[in-house]
Amino acid sequence: MAQSSIAPTGKTSAKSTNPTKRKPTKSRSLGKRTPTAIVEALALAEKQGLLAGPRTLVVRARMPAALVRAAKRRTGIASDSKLLEAALANVALVDDYMDWLISRSGTIDPALDLDF
């Protein structure tokens, strides 16, 4: 029987140079057509440490196949795990500026002189 390069702990064996070191975002296989916003969200998530550490949490969900196909086609991401990671990064790092700006509507005192 051939010996596996995976140790019982789930980490790669000594054959690997550094089994716990993560690859930089640029080298991830996201696909050729991955939109800039997705790439930037993943880069920011990595910079903030959201992608650091071991991958210990398993997330499962049933999704409509058409939704997954459309998301993969739009992003160019082939892996279900990478697609979910990109989606979660996008949600975790959403820019709330527009909502904040709209919530400020009508808050400036009408008596304030805004003439330049």
C-alpha positions as CSV (number, residue, x, y, z in Angstrom):
1,M,0.0,0.0,0.0
2,A,1.4,3.4,-0.9
3,Q,2.1,5.8,1.9
4,S,0.1,9.0,2.0
5,S,1.7,12.5,2.4
6,I,-1.1,13.4,4.8
7,A,-0.4,12.9,8.5
8,P,-3.2,11.6,10.8
9,T,-3.7,15.1,12.1
10,G,-4.9,16.3,8.7
11,K,-1.8,18.4,8.2
12,T,0.6,17.6,5.4
13,S,3.7,15.6,6.2
14,A,7.3,16.8,6.4
15,K,7.5,16.6,2.6
16,S,5.8,20.0,2.5
17,T,7.9,23.1,3.2
18,N,5.4,24.8,5.4
19,P,2.0,23.1,5.8
20,T,0.3,25.9,7.9
21,K,1.4,28.9,5.8
22,R,-1.4,30.2,3.6
23,K,-0.8,31.2,0.0
24,P,-1.2,34.9,-0.8
25,T,-4.5,36.0,-2.3
26,K,-2.9,36.6,-5.7
27,S,-2.1,32.9,-6.1
28,R,-5.5,31.7,-5.3
29,S,-7.3,30.0,-8.1
30,L,-10.3,32.3,-8.3
31,G,-10.7,32.1,-12.1
32,K,-9.7,34.3,-15.0
33,R,-12.9,36.4,-14.9
34,T,-13.2,37.1,-11.2
35,P,-14.7,40.6,-10.7
36,T,-12.3,43.1,-9.2
37,A,-14.8,43.6,-6.2
38,I,-14.5,39.9,-5.3
39,V,-10.7,40.0,-5.5
40,E,-10.6,43.2,-3.4
41,A,-13.0,41.8,-0.8
42,L,-10.8,38.6,-0.4
43,A,-7.6,40.7,-0.2
44,L,-9.2,43.0,2.4
45,A,-10.5,40.0,4.4
46,E,-7.0,38.5,4.3
47,K,-5.5,41.8,5.4
48,Q,-7.9,42.0,8.3
49,G,-7.0,38.4,9.3
50,L,-10.4,37.0,8.5
51,L,-8.8,34.2,6.3
52,A,-6.0,33.4,8.8
53,G,-5.9,30.2,10.9
54,P,-6.9,26.6,10.3
55,R,-10.0,25.8,8.3
56,T,-12.0,24.0,11.0
57,L,-15.5,25.1,10.5
58,V,-17.7,23.2,8.1
59,V,-20.6,25.2,6.6
60,R,-23.2,23.3,4.6
61,A,-26.3,24.5,2.8
62,R,-28.6,23.4,0.1
63,M,-28.6,25.9,-2.7
64,P,-30.5,26.1,-6.0
65,A,-28.2,24.7,-8.7
66,A,-29.0,27.6,-11.0
67,L,-27.9,30.1,-8.3
68,V,-24.6,28.4,-7.8
69,R,-24.0,28.0,-11.6
70,A,-24.7,31.7,-12.1
71,A,-22.4,32.8,-9.3
72,K,-19.6,30.6,-10.6
73,R,-20.1,31.9,-14.1
74,R,-20.1,35.5,-13.0
75,T,-17.0,35.2,-10.7
76,G,-15.1,32.6,-12.6
77,I,-14.6,30.6,-9.4
78,A,-14.9,26.9,-9.9
79,S,-14.6,25.6,-6.3
80,D,-17.8,25.6,-4.1
81,S,-15.6,26.3,-1.1
82,K,-13.8,29.3,-2.7
83,L,-17.2,30.6,-4.0
84,L,-18.6,30.5,-0.4
85,E,-15.5,32.1,1.0
86,A,-15.7,34.9,-1.5
87,A,-19.4,35.4,-0.7
88,L,-18.8,35.5,3.0
89,A,-15.9,37.9,2.6
90,N,-18.2,40.1,0.6
91,V,-20.9,40.1,3.3
92,A,-18.5,40.5,6.1
93,L,-16.8,43.5,4.5
94,V,-19.9,45.3,3.0
95,D,-19.5,49.0,2.7
96,D,-22.4,50.6,4.6
97,Y,-21.6,54.2,3.5
98,M,-24.6,54.5,1.2
99,D,-27.0,53.4,3.9
100,W,-25.4,55.8,6.4
101,L,-25.6,58.7,3.9
102,I,-29.2,58.1,3.1
103,S,-30.0,57.9,6.8
104,R,-28.7,61.5,7.1
105,S,-31.3,62.8,4.7
106,G,-33.0,65.9,6.1
107,T,-30.6,66.3,9.1
108,I,-29.0,69.6,8.0
109,D,-30.6,72.6,9.6
110,P,-32.5,74.5,6.9
111,A,-31.3,77.8,8.4
112,L,-27.7,76.9,7.8
113,D,-26.1,79.1,5.1
114,L,-24.5,76.8,2.5
115,D,-23.7,79.5,-0.1
116,F,-20.1,79.5,-1.1
